[in-house]
């Protein structure tokens, strides 16, 4: 009959994942003729747990390079875009002991999928996407079987090198022969 011990340890007790696509409107100084490029930079975020969800809040800058004046001149416009993603959690262990720690990781940094001139011709519509994985770490209890005889002695592993193994070594392995 095995004996058991209960061990309290930190473990991932809940996880969640969310992929988000969103449209943002950037207002350039002049009416754009065409979009030459769009990119997202300076992404920052933080995460906090709320009931059975994690709220990831952050912002990033959208930069759009566009032409105007009938494609004769170019400019770059920028906009700081805030966002909040609510990520549902799936619990593996609902009986968490002590305080919880939230870990949020970006699986896909925010990036621009498409940028187009708005139908009325005075703004730029940017389609962006991002993806997060969140984990909740908390203290949980494990039941572990105990071996009353203890662990095996390291000498039983036979990790020493035998003389027979030295005889199998090829002495020309590192020297080799050169072809002339």
Buried (B, 14 or more C-beta within 10 A) or exposed (E): EEEEEEEEEEBBBBBBBBEBEEEBEBEBEEBBBEBBEBBBEEBEBEBEBEEEBBBBBBBBBBBBBBBBEEEEEBBEBEBEBEBEBEBEBEEEBEEBBEEEEBEBEBEEEBEBEEBBBBEEEEBBBBBBBBBBBBBBBBBBEEEEEEEEEEEEEEEEEEEEEEEEEEEEEEEEEEEEEEEE
